[in-house]
């Protein structure tokens, strides 16, 4: 077996030994390509700052039955070191001005900031002041307040709950007086985002039709908003001479506080890589800049967003309909694999990232085990296509911090994917989402405090066909779903034409609704058997023809429910509890 070492204080002209390590992952990658047999690349503790994404191709695969491993030094032992792969930039040169810290940062562009490892929010205000009306290009308000914004082109409107499951973001183009003097203010929104929003968000309900995103629920990123300690603003009004402003919290000192702005959008990109492992690494500090562009972020559902191309209409009841994208894009991940085979990701942490943590498309035999996903702007894990993936014993929490529709774990278009023994907590929308797939198995997961921000979802959400026969069916078994927060949710939610699916021996408690059997399009070939509830599912007393409902038990008393379902609850959640 070959071993190479990489350290922040190393040198790429050295041989990569423990005494004389390489400085960069690129140098270690080159050495691994030249070695025969098993290869282990040991990353010493410290911050391994990337200046460009670390890229792997099929040439970086294990060969002839051997494996290439990138791991933290001492992995799996009490002496394991913390090796952080970072796409961030340390901000220095602070000067104090009117109680805030100010730094000239050149052409730096970012949407996030981390202060001693803590995520700082962008400075924001709640909604537009004054009496406001919507126009085809933006808004008119009788307040002069928006004319006091110092960098209007950096301002972003946030629309929470356009649909109950949706949160959109659109930038401002200009702010001006309608006429000279102190009269009304016209806000022109950036295009094409606002035009797309007028196209995408159209609904009819009880004879009333709405169009467009409505009024913003909050407004972000102007120096005039900087009033809350621990928040920041990036002023890009002068091209190439951007200014970062941060309002410190009590006790923070610019001479000793570590402030990092994520710069890279991708930390790791692997295409066609086989038989490679990543163990015990921390992936941190990356951003995603697309929502700051004129296209904005026109969210629809889960990790999907609209990029134009037309909409379609879904009828969801008599006289009720919503529009939805004819095609959607997916929020990217900061660590990405395309068509992997035999790739293992074990014991890693994904944190302080401005998009999703881990994204995988296609491939075969992926294993993601024992990882932590936290402090993410979007989803934890997103799997699209591929066969035989195992997502097991991972902890996902505090995600969707910027894109609140993001699920903890998502799989769609997969074959034989298993999502088992994961713990998902404190997330803004769904815990686990499985779209149309074949033979997906959602087993013995624990979700707690899901649906904290948006509505119409659940701790576990399954939609579309899950096979084409009972032999290829999907299975949702042994999961425990607790504390599904927002009004209008279903703890265990089979939706939108789910079919060829068995839902068995799950526990749901403290949800707005435990489950629903009557949806549009209707459920077909779905079995609900032996589940434990604290309330009867919607439609339990008259299941539709496509649903078999048998042996399920409702306990109104929580103590009785816990006693009856103790065996299920004991088996759900992490295999190896972590602090």
N, C-alpha and C positions, 0 to 999 in steps of 0.2 A: 504494500500500500504506500502511495506517495502522500506526503503531507506538506502543505505550503501554509505560510502564515502571513497575515496582513495586519498592519498596525497603523494608526493615524500618524505616528512618528517614524514610520518605516521609510524605505528608499527602494524605488523600483529597480535600481542597479544592483541591489543586494540579492542573495540567492533564495530568499523566502523562507529561511530557517527560523526557528523560534528565537534565536539570538539576533538574527539579521533579517527581519521580515520585509515583505513588500510594503509599498505605500498604498497601492490602489487595487481595487477588485479587477480592473482590466488586466493588470499585470498577472494576477493570479489566474485569471481566465486563460490567458495565453499559455501559462505554464501547465495548466490542467489539460489543454488541448494536446500538448506534446507528450504527456505521460501516458503510460499503458497501465491497465489495471485499475483498481479502486483508487480514488483521489479524494482527499479531505482537505478543504481550504478552511483554515482556522482564523476567524476574525477576533483579534484581541479587543479588550474592552476599550471604550471610548467612542467618539463620534467620527464615523467614516463619512465625510461630507462629499457628496457627488457634485460634479460640475455639469454632468450630462447623465441621462438615464443609463443604467447598467443593462446591457443588452446581451441576450443569449440566443443562439440559433441552433439548428440541428447539429452543427459542428461542435457544440458544447455539450453533447450527450455522453452518457456512459456507453462504453463499447464492449461488445463481446460478453454481455452478462454482468459487467461491472457498473459501478455507480460513482457519480461525482457528487460530493457533499459540500455545501457551504454552511458552516456552523459557527456559533459562538465558542470561543476558546473555553474548554472545560465543560462543554455541554453535557448535561445529565449528571453532573457532580455538584457537591456543595461549593466548589470553587469556580463555578460557571461565571464568566465575565459578561457584563452588559455591553454588547456590541450594537451600536445604533447606526443604521444606514439612513442618512439624512439628506434631503434635498433642500435644506434651509440655508439661510444667510444670517449670520450674526450681525445685528444692528448696533453700531457704535457711533460715536460722535454726537451724542445727545447734547442739546442745550435746553435749558429751562426757560419757558416763556409763558407768562400768565398762568402759572400753575401746571402747565402741561410740558411734556418732553417733546422736543422737535428734532428731527434728523433729516438731513438732505440725503436722499437715497438714489439719485440719478434716475435711471430708467426702470428701477424696480417696479414690478407689477405683482400684486398678490391680493388675495381676498381674506387672508387669515393672518393672525399674529399670535405668538405664544410667549408668555412672560414667565420665566422660571418654570416652564413646563405646563403652565395653565393657559387654557384658551381664552384670549381676550375677544370680546364681542365687538363688532363694528358699532360705532356710535349711531343711535337711531332715535327717532321720535315716533309718536303714535299718530298716524293718519294725517290728512291734509287739514289745515285750519280753514275756518270760515264756511260759508255756504258754497257748495261745490256742485258743478254740473259736468257731465261727461260729454266730450265731443268725439268726432271721428278720429282726431289726432291726439287727444289727451284730455285736459281738464281746464276749466275756468273756475276760479274762486274769487270771492269778493274780498279776500284777505290779501294784504301786501306782504305777508310773512315770507312766502317763498322767494320773493325778490331779494331777501336778505341772505339767501343761501350763497356761500362764497365760491363754490365750485359745482354749479348745477350739472355739468356734464358727467360728474362722478356719482351723482345721486341715483339711488336704486329704489324703486317702489316694490314692496312685498305684498302679495295678495294671498292671505291665508284663508282657505276655505272657499275658493271660487266655486268649485264643487266641494262637497263635504270631505272628499278624499284628496284634494288638490291644493297645491301652493305654488304660485307663479312669481316670477321676478322680471321686471322690465326697467330699463334705464331711462333717464330723462335726457332729452336732447337740449332744450332751451327753456328758459323762464323769462317772461317779459311782461311789461304792462300792456293791457289791452289798448289803453290810450294814455297820453301823458297825464301825470298827476298821481293821485293816491287811489285810483280806481281799481277795478278788477285785475287779476293776474292770470295770464295764460301760460299753461304748462304744456309744452309740446313733447311728446314721448318719442323715444328712439324707435326707428323703424329698421327692420320689419317686425320687431317684437310686438309692438302694440297692435299693428294690423293683424298679425297672426292671432293675438289674444282675442280680438273682436271676432275673428273667424272661428276659433276653436271653442270658446266658451259660450255656448248657446243652449238653453234648456227651456223646456215647457213643463209646467207643473200646475195642476188644477186650473188650467185655462190661462195661466200667466206665463208669458215668455220673457226671458232675460237674455241679454246679449253683451258680451264683453266681460272683462275681469271685475268690473265694479270699481269701488273706491279702494285705495290701498289701506291695509290694516296697519302697516308701519312703513317708515321711510328711513333709509340707511345712507351713511357715508358722506357727511358734509361737516366741515370744521365747526359750523355753528351748532351742530348736534352734540358736541363733545362736552357733556356735563356730568356724566356718570363715571366715577372712578373705575379703572380697569377696562375702559373701552378705547378704541383707536379709530383713526381716519387716515386713509391714503389719498392725498391731494395730487391729482395728475393734471391739473389745469395748465401747467407749463411742460410741454413735451420734453422728455429727457432730464427734467429738473423736478422730479417728484419729491414731495415732502410727506414724511410720516409723522403723525402726531398721536401721542399716547397720553392719556390722563391717568397718572399713577394712583395706585391704592395706597392707603396709609402704610408707612414703613418701607416702601420701595425706594431704592436709591439708584440713580442712573449709573453710578460708579460700580455697583456690585450686582445689579439685576441683569440676568441673562435674557435678552429679547431676541427672538428668532422669527424671521419672516420666511415662509416657504416660497421657493422660487421655481423648482422643477415641478412639472405636472405628472411625470412618470418617474418612479424610482427604479423599477425593474420591469423589463419587457422581455419575455421569452417566447420565441416562435418555433414550433416544431421540435422542442427540446424533449429528450427522452432520458429516463432513469437518472434524474437529478433530485437531490434533496436539499431542503433549507431547514435548519434546525436552530432554534433558540435565538434568532435574530430579531431586532427591533427595527421596523420600517416606520419612519417618522418624517414629518415636515415636508409635505408636498401640497400643491394647490391645484385648482382647476379654474382657468380664466375665461372659458367660453361664456358663462353667464354675465360677465362684464362687457361683452361685445354687444353691438346693436341688436343681435338676435335674441338676447336675453335668455330666460329659462322658462319656457312654457310647459310646465309640468302637467301630466295627465294622471298617471297612476303608477304606483311603485317607483321603479327606477327609470321609467319611460318619460320622454319629453318630446315636444313637437318641433319640427324644423320646416314646417310648410308642407306642401304636397296634397292639401285637401283634407276634408273631414267627411265622416259618415255619421249617420243618425241611428241611435239605438233606442228602440221603443221599450220602456221599462214599466209600462202599465197603461191603462186606458187614459188617453189624453196626456200622457207623460213621456217625455223623451229627452235625451241628452246627445250632444255631438261628441265624437271622439276621433282621434287621428286616424287617417287611412294608413299611416305608417308612423312608427315611433323610433327615435334614437334612444340609446341607453346611456345613463350617466357612466362615464368611464371609471376605472379603478386606477389607483396609483401604483399597484403591483398587478401586472397583467400577464396571463399565459394564453397563448393561442395554439390549439392542437397539441397539447402536451400528452405524453404517454409515460406512465409510471412515475410521475412527479409526486413527491411527498413534501408537504409543508407541515412541520411539526414543532410545537412549542414556541412559535413566533408570536410577536406582538405587532399589531398594526394600530398606530395611534397618531394623533395630530395630523390628520390628512384631510385635504380639502375636497375630496370626492369620495368614492367608495374605497374600501380597503383592498380587497382581493377580487379580481375579475378573471373568469376563465371561460373561454369559448372553445367548443369542440374537444377533441382528444379522447383519451381512454385511460381509466385506472387512476385518476387523480385521488390523492388522499390529503385531506386537511384535518389535522388532529391536534388537539391540545393547545390551540392558539387563543389569544385574546384580541378582541377588536373593540376599541374604545376611542372616544373623542374624534369622531369622524363626521364630516359634513354630510355624507350620504350613507349608503348601505355598508354592511359588514362584508358579506360574501355574495357575489353574483355569479351564478353558473348558467351558461347558455349552451345547449347542445351537448354532445359528447355522451359517453357511455361509462357506466361503472364507477362514478364518482362516489367517494365516501367523505362526508362532512360530519365529523364526530368529536365530541368532547371539547367543543369550543365555547368560549364565553363571549357574548356580544352585548354591549351596553353603551349607553350614551352615544348613540349614532343618530344620523339624520339631523344634525345640529343646524344645518343650513338649508337642506332640502328635505322637508319634514315628511314627505310621502315615502321616504326610503325604508324598505324592510330590513330586518336584521339579516336574514338569509333568504336568498331567492334562487330558485331553479326553474328553468323553463326549456322545453324542447329536449329534455334529457331522456336517456334510456337507462333504467336500472340504477338511478341515483338514490343513495341512502343518506338521510339527514337524521342523525341519531345522537341522543344524550348530550345535546347542546343546551346551554342556558342563555336565554335572551331576556334582558330586563331593561327597563327605563328607556323605551324607544318611542318615537312620536307616532308611529303607525303600526303596521303589522309586524309580528315577530318573525314568522316563517311564511313565505309565499311560494307556492308551486303552481306554475302555469301549465298549459297543455304539455304533457309528457307521456312516457310509457314506463309503467312499473316503478314509479317513485315510491319510496318507503320513508315515511316520517314517523320515527319511532322514539318513544320515551324521552322527548324533549321537555324542558320546563320553560314556560314563558311567564314573566311577572311584570306588571306595570307596562303593558303595551297600550297602543292607541292613546298616548298622552296628549297629542296635539290635534290631529285630524280624525275624521270619523269614517264610518262605513268600511270596516275591516275587522281583523281579529287577531288573536294570538297565533292561530294557524289559519291560513287562507289558501284554499285550493280552487282553481277555476279551470274549466275546459276539460276535454277528454284526458283520462289518465291511462288509456290503453284502448284496445279494440275488442277485448274479450275478458272473461274472468281469469284466463291464464296470464294475461299481460296487465292485469289491474294494478291500480295504486293502493297503498295501504297507509292509513293514519291510525296508529295504535300506541296506547300506553303513554300518551302525552298528558301533561298537567298544565292547565291554562288558568292563571289566577290574575285577578285585578286588571281587567280590560277597561280602561278609564273613561273615554269620552262617551257621551250619549250617542245613540245610534251605532251600535257595533254588535257583532256576533262573535263570541269567544272562539268558537270553532266554526269556521265559515266555509261551506262548500257553495260555490257561486258560479254563475254565468255558464250554464251548460256542463257542469262537472258530470263525468260519467265514468263507469267502470272503476268504482272506488268503494273500498270498505273502510268504515270509520268505527273503530272498535276499542273498548276498554280505555277510553280517555276520561279525564276529569276536568270539568269546567266549573269555576266558582267566581263569584263577584264580577260578572260581566253585565252589560246592559241587557243582552240576550245571550243565552247559552249557545244556540245554534238556530238555523233557519232551514226549513225543508222546501219552502215554496219560493223559488227565484225565477228570474227570466234571463235567458232561455232556461227551461226547466231542467232539473236534475234527471238523469237517466241511468239506470243500473247502478244505483248508489245504495249501500247497506249501512244503516246505523244500528250497531249491535253492542249491548252490554256497556254502554257509557254511563258515567255518573255525573249528575247535574245538581245544581242548587235551584234550578227553575226549568220548567218544561220548555223545550225548543219551540220556536214559532212554527205552527203547522203540525205539531205532534199529534193533535187529535183528528187530523184528516190528511195523512200523508199522501202526496200525489202518487200517481201510478208508477212513476219511475223510482220510487224510494221504498225500501224495505226498512221498517222501524220496529225493532224487536229487542226485548230484554234490557232496555234502558231503564235506569232507576233515578228518580228525583228525590232528593232529601232537602227539605226546607231548612232543617237544623244543621248548621255547619259542623257541629261536633259529630252528628250521626254520619254526615257525608265523609268527614275525615276518617272515621272509624271504618266505614264500609270500603273506602278506597285506599286504605293505608298501604296495601301491597303495591298498588299502581304508583302511588306517590313516592314510595321508598325507592322504586327503580328508576324514576325519571330524573333527568338533569345530568350534571357532570359525573363522569366516571371517577375523576380525580378532583375533588374539591380544591379550590384555590382561594387564597386570602383576598 
